[in-house]
Amino acid sequence: MVADIDRIGLMFDPETVAVVGASNALDKWGAGIFSRVLKSPSVKRAYPINKTSAEVQGVKAYPTIRDLPEPVDFVAIVIPYPDVPEVMRDCVAMGVKAGLIITAGLGETGDEGVMLEREIVECAHQIGMRLVGPNCMGHFNTSNGFSTLRMPLPVPKGGVGVISQSGGFAMHILMSGIQAGAGFSKFVSVGNEADLHFEDFLEYLANDNDTKVITGYIEGLRKGREFFKLASEITKRKPMVVVKVGKTPAGAKAARSHTSAIAGTDEIYDAMFKQSGVIRVDEVDELFDVASAVLRQPLPRGNRVAILTGGGGFGCVTSDACSRLGLDVAQLSPYTIEKLNKVLPDRWPHANPVDTVATGNVTYPCIWPLLEDENLDALLVIGGIGMMSMMSRSMMANMQQADDSPSFMERAERIMQEYQEDEMKNLDRLIEYMDRYQKPVLIFGRGPERLNDSPVSKKLQDNGIVMYPTPERAAKTLAHLVQYSNYLHGR
């Protein structure tokens, strides 16, 4: 597949690009896509193709691909489907190497559309041209800033690669990832897969140095055997996390009508994912919960977990979640209990979950002996982390209402600063302990949005540590880490 890899690489890093259907009308797809291409710093020359306008967004326009002053590396096609075959013939005449067809109304609509798709692909293959789509949303590469998305998304750089068989839903995937604090390497919406398939991009991302974890949205695989072979090789060195829809007959029917996907039997997919080490999740939020975790967290050596909580109710909820997911809320060693006795009052339950019984700011002093305990493989921290920073903000507001004199506020600010500095030191130690003992620490925080823009939030994000909005999501993510670790070590 060397030639294909080269063509796919060119799609993500072209120097010369044409957009067929580039437009000045802001409500048109061709306007948004040409704007993205025009602003891509890695593109040396961008050509708008428009039969009725002499100029598009301040750039000289050309009626057809054949009228361009040079062959281009890549072409994005954003015009009605009946005109696509003619454009493809122009591309072949000009030796275009790769293309992306945004246009819908082809293979997903029935036999006539399938025949037209086949004509387009056969034409492209005359010169070895490779195609993404049709019926797709675009792609991007954060390492060079190249994008064919319609919308100007503020996509942060990172190690998550995304392959999506949906176009419209892919925007939701990206927005969810951005909101979760994920950083992206490359993204592609493969659409109907008339030419290049999910598996082609899977192989490409497997060899992409910028991509540390591969995520996917799958409606149905046309090359199931190839996927299984590739995934079995890839997951041993690079994690894969996927959402596979079509679990029910209604979902499978919707998938077929959407991108003409071959949904298949869900039990077969489930078995294939498990045997090849692919982490299957049920929803997009879970996709990024897990992707972020496998990027940064150490993989646990087993399923023995400690739960540290500030209240008994949260301990019960988290214990139930762990038990349902096959995690063992393990016994603490006598040595660990002895250490915790020095931190906590006599009324603590002296067992796992470790309930700090609302003692106060004792979360970090309890974390250290739990991570040192050889009976434990992982830690779930339910509240506590970030709490002092949130409390100090509340205290500042209350103090200001009680006394807003300059001397009083100066003292209050100093106290708040001390709280934050102390927590930052503890976070440094937490990260060092995670790496030293090779144990994942997953955190639930009530109202994590209240930490936004705080030093604590930035420290966690910079180190790839997610604060989960519910204990169940933290537990479910840990269960996936255990499953993947078991796969890698043959357990």
C-alpha positions in Angstrom: 0.0 0.0 0.0 3.0 2.3 -0.4 1.5 4.3 -3.2 -1.7 4.7 -1.3 0.1 5.9 1.8 1.9 8.5 -0.4 -1.4 9.7 -1.8 -3.0 9.9 1.6 0.0 11.7 2.9 -0.4 14.2 0.1 -4.0 14.7 1.1 -2.9 15.9 4.5 0.1 17.9 3.3 -0.5 19.4 -0.2 1.4 22.4 -1.5 -1.0 23.2 -4.3 -4.8 22.9 -3.9 -7.9 23.6 -6.1 -11.4 23.9 -4.7 -14.1 23.2 -7.3 -17.2 25.1 -6.3 -15.2 27.8 -4.4 -17.6 30.6 -3.8 -18.1 34.2 -2.5 -21.5 33.4 -1.0 -20.8 32.9 2.7 -23.7 30.4 3.0 -22.2 28.0 0.5 -19.9 25.1 1.4 -17.5 26.2 -1.2 -17.0 29.5 0.5 -16.1 28.0 3.9 -13.8 25.3 2.5 -11.9 27.7 0.2 -11.5 30.1 3.1 -10.0 27.3 5.2 -7.7 26.2 2.4 -6.7 29.8 1.7 -5.7 30.3 5.3 -3.8 27.0 5.6 -0.1 28.1 6.1 1.3 25.0 4.4 -0.5 25.6 1.1 1.7 27.5 -1.3 -1.0 28.1 -4.0 -4.8 27.8 -3.7 -6.9 28.0 -6.8 -10.7 28.7 -6.8 -12.6 26.9 -9.6 -15.8 28.8 -10.4 -17.5 29.1 -13.9 -19.3 32.3 -13.2 -16.9 34.4 -11.1 -13.7 36.0 -12.2 -12.5 36.2 -8.6 -13.3 34.4 -5.4 -12.4 35.8 -2.0 -9.9 38.1 -3.6 -8.2 35.3 -5.6 -8.3 34.9 -9.4 -10.8 32.1 -10.3 -10.6 29.6 -13.1 -13.6 28.1 -15.0 -12.3 24.5 -14.8 -9.3 22.4 -13.6 -8.0 22.3 -17.2 -7.6 26.1 -17.1 -5.2 26.1 -14.2 -1.6 27.2 -14.9 -0.2 24.1 -13.2 -1.2 20.6 -12.1 -2.3 20.6 -8.4 -1.5 18.1 -5.7 -5.1 18.0 -4.3 -8.6 19.0 -5.3 -11.7 19.5 -3.1 -15.0 19.1 -5.0 -18.0 20.9 -3.6 -20.6 20.9 -6.5 -23.8 19.1 -7.3 -23.3 15.4 -8.0 -24.3 15.4 -11.7 -21.3 17.6 -12.5 -18.7 15.5 -10.6 -17.8 13.1 -13.4 -16.8 15.9 -15.7 -14.7 17.4 -13.0 -13.0 14.0 -12.5 -12.2 13.9 -16.2 -10.6 17.3 -15.9 -8.5 16.1 -12.9 -7.3 13.1 -14.9 -6.3 15.3 -17.8 -4.3 17.6 -15.5 -2.7 14.7 -13.5 -4.2 15.6 -10.1 -2.9 13.1 -7.5 -5.6 13.2 -4.8 -9.0 14.5 -4.2 -11.9 14.9 -1.7 -15.6 14.9 -2.7 -17.9 16.7 -0.3 -20.9 16.2 -2.6 -23.7 13.9 -1.4 -26.5 12.2 -3.4 -24.4 9.3 -4.7 -23.9 5.8 -3.3 -26.1 6.4 -0.3 -29.2 7.1 -2.5 -29.5 3.8 -4.4 -28.3 1.9 -7.5 -28.0 4.9 -9.8 -25.8 6.7 -7.3 -23.7 3.6 -6.9 -23.1 3.4 -10.6 -22.1 7.1 -10.8 -19.7 6.6 -7.9 -18.2 3.7 -9.7 -17.7 5.8 -12.8 -16.0 8.5 -10.8 -13.6 6.1 -9.1 -12.7 4.2 -12.3 -12.0 7.5 -14.0 -9.7 8.6 -11.1 -7.8 5.3 -11.1 -6.7 5.8 -14.7 -3.9 7.9 -13.4 -3.7 6.5 -9.9 -5.6 9.4 -8.3 -7.1 8.5 -4.9 -10.3 9.9 -3.5 -12.0 10.6 -0.1 -15.8 10.5 0.0 -18.2 11.4 -1.5 -20.7 12.5 1.1 -18.1 13.6 3.6 -17.3 16.6 5.7 -13.6 17.2 5.1 -10.4 16.6 6.9 -7.5 18.5 8.7 -3.9 18.2 9.8 -3.0 20.2 12.9 0.7 19.8 12.4 0.7 22.1 9.3 -2.7 23.9 9.8 -4.3 22.4 6.6 -8.0 22.0 6.7 -11.0 21.4 4.4 -13.6 21.8 7.1 -16.4 24.2 6.3 -16.3 25.8 9.8 -13.3 27.5 11.4 -13.0 25.2 14.5 -10.4 26.1 17.1 -8.8 22.7 17.0 -5.9 22.2 19.5 -2.9 20.1 18.6 -2.4 16.8 20.2 -2.1 13.1 19.8 -5.7 12.0 18.9 -6.4 10.9 15.3 -10.0 10.6 14.2 -11.5 8.6 11.4 -15.3 9.1 11.0 -17.8 7.4 8.7 -20.2 10.2 9.4 -19.9 13.8 8.2 -22.5 15.7 10.2 -22.0 13.7 13.4 -18.2 14.1 13.0 -18.7 17.8 13.9 -20.2 16.7 17.2 -17.3 14.4 17.7 -14.8 17.2 17.2 -16.8 19.6 19.4 -17.0 17.0 22.2 -13.3 16.4 22.0 -12.4 20.1 22.1 -14.8 20.5 25.1 -13.1 17.6 26.8 -9.7 19.2 26.4 -8.4 16.7 23.8 -5.8 17.6 21.3 -6.0 16.4 17.7 -3.4 15.3 15.2 -5.4 14.4 12.1 -9.1 14.0 11.2 -10.9 12.6 8.2 -14.5 12.1 7.3 -14.5 9.2 4.9 -18.2 9.4 3.8 -19.3 6.7 1.4 -15.8 5.2 0.9 -16.2 4.9 -2.8 -12.4 4.7 -3.1 -10.4 5.0 0.0 -11.8 3.2 3.0 -11.7 3.5 6.8 -9.0 0.8 6.8 -6.7 2.9 4.4 -6.7 5.8 6.9 -6.3 3.4 9.8 -3.0 2.1 8.3 -1.9 5.7 7.6 -2.5 6.9 11.1 -0.8 3.8 12.5 2.4 5.0 10.9 1.8 8.7 11.6 4.2 10.0 14.3 1.8 12.8 15.4 -1.0 10.3 16.2 -0.6 8.6 19.6 -4.1 7.1 19.8 -6.5 6.4 16.9 -10.2 7.0 17.4 -13.1 6.1 15.1 -16.8 6.4 14.5 -17.9 3.3 12.6 -21.3 2.6 11.0 -20.2 -0.5 9.1 -16.9 -1.9 7.7 -16.6 -2.9 4.1 -13.2 -4.6 4.7 -13.8 -6.4 8.0 -11.0 -8.9 7.6 -8.5 -6.2 6.7 -9.6 -4.1 9.7 -9.1 -7.1 12.0 -5.6 -7.8 10.6 -4.6 -4.1 10.9 -6.1 -3.6 14.3 -4.5 -6.7 15.7 -1.1 -5.3 14.7 -1.7 -1.7 15.6 -3.1 -2.0 19.1 0.0 -3.7 20.3 1.8 -0.4 19.9 -0.9 2.3 19.6 -4.3 2.3 21.3 -7.5 2.3 19.2 -10.9 3.5 20.6 -14.0 3.3 18.6 -17.8 4.1 18.7 -19.6 1.4 16.6 -23.2 2.2 16.0 -25.9 -0.1 14.5 -26.3 -2.3 17.6 -30.0 -2.6 17.0 -31.9 -3.4 13.7 -33.1 0.2 13.6 -29.6 1.6 14.0 -28.3 -0.8 11.4 -31.0 0.3 8.9 -30.1 4.0 9.6 -26.4 3.3 9.0 -27.1 1.7 5.6 -29.3 4.7 4.4 -26.8 7.2 5.7 -23.5 6.2 4.1 -24.5 2.9 2.5 -22.5 1.2 5.2 -22.6 -2.6 5.7 -23.6 -2.6 9.4 -23.3 -6.4 9.9 -24.1 -8.4 13.0 -23.2 -6.5 16.2 -22.0 -9.7 18.0 -19.4 -10.3 15.3 -18.2 -6.7 15.6 -18.0 -7.0 19.3 -16.0 -10.2 19.2 -13.7 -8.7 16.5 -12.9 -5.6 18.6 -12.2 -7.7 21.7 -9.9 -10.1 19.9 -7.9 -7.4 18.1 -7.5 -5.2 21.2 -9.8 -2.4 20.0 -11.5 -0.5 22.9 -15.2 -0.2 22.0 -17.2 2.6 23.7 -20.9 3.4 23.6 -20.9 7.2 23.2 -18.7 10.1 22.1 -18.0 11.5 25.6 -16.7 8.1 26.6 -14.6 8.1 23.4 -12.6 11.0 24.7 -12.7 9.9 28.3 -10.8 6.8 27.2 -8.6 8.4 24.5 -7.3 11.0 27.0 -6.7 8.3 29.6 -4.7 5.9 27.3 -2.6 8.9 26.1 -1.4 9.8 29.6 -2.3 7.3 32.4 -0.1 4.4 33.2 -1.8 1.1 32.4 -2.8 -0.8 35.5 -1.2 -4.2 36.3 -4.6 -5.6 37.4 -8.1 -4.7 38.4 -7.6 -3.9 42.1 -8.8 -0.4 42.8 -8.8 1.9 45.8 -11.6 4.5 46.2 -10.8 7.7 48.1 -13.9 9.8 48.9 -15.1 12.6 51.1 -18.5 11.0 51.7 -20.0 7.6 52.2 -22.7 8.0 49.5 -20.1 8.7 46.8 -18.2 5.6 48.0 -21.2 3.4 47.6 -22.1 4.7 44.2 -18.5 4.3 43.0 -18.2 0.8 44.5 -21.3 -0.3 42.7 -20.0 1.1 39.4 -16.7 -0.7 39.9 -18.3 -4.0 40.8 -20.6 -3.9 37.7 -17.5 -3.2 35.5 -15.4 -6.1 36.9 -13.1 -3.9 39.1 -12.1 -5.3 42.5 -12.5 -2.8 45.4 -9.6 -4.4 47.1 -8.5 -4.8 50.7 -6.0 -2.3 52.0 -2.7 -3.5 53.4 -2.4 -3.2 57.2 0.6 -0.9 56.6 -1.6 1.5 54.5 -4.3 1.5 57.2 -1.7 2.4 59.8 -0.6 5.3 57.7 -4.1 6.5 57.1 -4.8 6.4 60.8 -2.2 9.1 61.2 -4.1 11.4 58.8 -7.8 10.6 59.5 -9.9 10.6 62.7 -10.8 7.3 64.5 -14.3 7.3 62.9 -13.1 6.6 59.4 -14.2 3.1 58.3 -10.6 1.7 58.2 -11.5 0.0 54.8 -11.8 0.5 51.1 -13.5 2.8 50.1 -11.5 5.2 52.1 -14.0 7.7 53.5 -12.3 10.8 54.9 -15.5 11.6 56.8 -15.4 15.2 55.9 -12.2 15.7 57.8 -11.1 18.6 55.6 -8.1 19.1 53.4 -6.7 15.5 53.7 -7.1 14.3 50.1 -3.4 14.4 49.2 -2.0 13.0 52.4 -4.3 10.0 51.8 -3.3 9.6 48.2 0.4 8.8 48.9 -0.1 5.6 51.0 -2.8 4.4 48.6 -0.5 4.6 45.6 2.3 3.0 47.6 0.1 0.0 48.6 1.2 -3.1 46.7 -2.4 -4.6 47.1 -3.7 -1.8 44.7 -3.3 -1.3 41.0 -5.3 2.0 40.5 -6.9 4.8 42.4 -10.3 6.6 42.0 -10.3 10.0 43.7 -13.9 11.1 44.3 -13.8 14.8 45.0 -11.0 16.6 46.9 -8.7 17.5 44.0 -9.2 21.1 43.1 -11.5 21.6 46.1 -9.2 24.0 47.9 -8.9 26.2 44.8 -12.7 26.2 44.4 -13.2 26.9 48.1 -10.7 29.7 48.2 -12.6 31.4 45.4 -15.9 31.1 47.4 -14.1 32.3 50.5 -12.8 35.4 48.6 -16.4 36.2 47.5 -17.7 35.8 51.0 -14.9 37.8 52.5 -15.5 40.6 50.0 -19.1 40.8 51.0 -18.2 40.9 54.7 -15.3 43.4 54.4 -14.1 44.9 51.2 -11.4 47.1 52.8 -8.0 47.1 50.9 -6.1 45.6 53.8 -8.6 42.8 54.4 -8.8 41.9 50.7 -5.0 41.9 50.4 -4.8 39.4 53.3 -7.6 37.2 51.7 -5.8 37.2 48.4 -2.6 36.1 50.1 -4.5 33.2 51.7 -6.0 32.1 48.4 -2.6 32.3 46.7 -1.2 30.0 49.5 -4.0 27.5 48.9 -3.3 27.4 45.2 0.5 27.1 45.6 0.1 24.2 48.0 -2.2 22.4 45.6 0.1 22.9 42.7 3.0 21.3 44.7 0.7 18.4 45.5 -0.3 17.9 41.9 3.4 17.8 40.9 3.9 15.1 43.5 0.7 13.2 42.3 2.0 13.1 38.7 5.4 11.9 40.0 3.8 9.2 42.1 1.6 8.0 39.1 4.7 7.5 37.0 6.9 6.1 39.8 4.4 3.4 40.8 2.8 3.0 37.4 -0.7 3.3 38.7 -3.5 5.3 37.0 -5.3 8.0 39.1 -8.8 8.9 37.8 -10.5 11.9 39.3 -14.1 12.9 39.8 -14.7 16.5 40.5 -18.0 18.2 41.4 -18.6 21.2 39.1 -15.2 20.9 37.3 -16.3 23.9 35.2 -15.7 26.1 38.3 -12.0 25.3 37.9 -11.9 26.6 34.3 -8.9 28.9 33.7 -7.5 28.1 37.1 -3.8 27.0 37.6 -5.1 23.7 38.8 -7.2 23.1 35.7 -4.2 24.1 33.5 -1.9 21.8 35.4 -4.2 18.8 34.9 -4.8 19.6 31.2 -1.1 20.1 30.5 -0.5 16.7 31.9 -3.4 15.0 30.1 -5.4 14.3 33.2 -9.2 14.5 32.9 -11.5 15.5 35.7 -14.6 13.3 35.1 -18.1 14.7 35.7 -19.4 11.6 37.3 -17.9 8.7 39.4 -19.4 6.2 36.9 -17.5 7.7 34.0 -14.3 7.6 35.9 -14.9 4.0 36.8 -15.9 3.0 33.3 -12.7 4.6 31.9 -10.6 2.7 34.4 -12.3 -0.5 33.3 -11.3 0.1 29.7 -7.7 0.7 30.8 -7.7 -2.6 32.7 -9.2 -4.4 29.6 -6.5 -2.9 27.3 -3.7 -3.7 29.8 -5.0 -7.3 30.0 -5.0 -7.6 26.2 -1.4 -6.3 25.9 -0.1 -8.7 28.6 -2.2 -11.7 27.4 -4.2 -11.9 30.6 
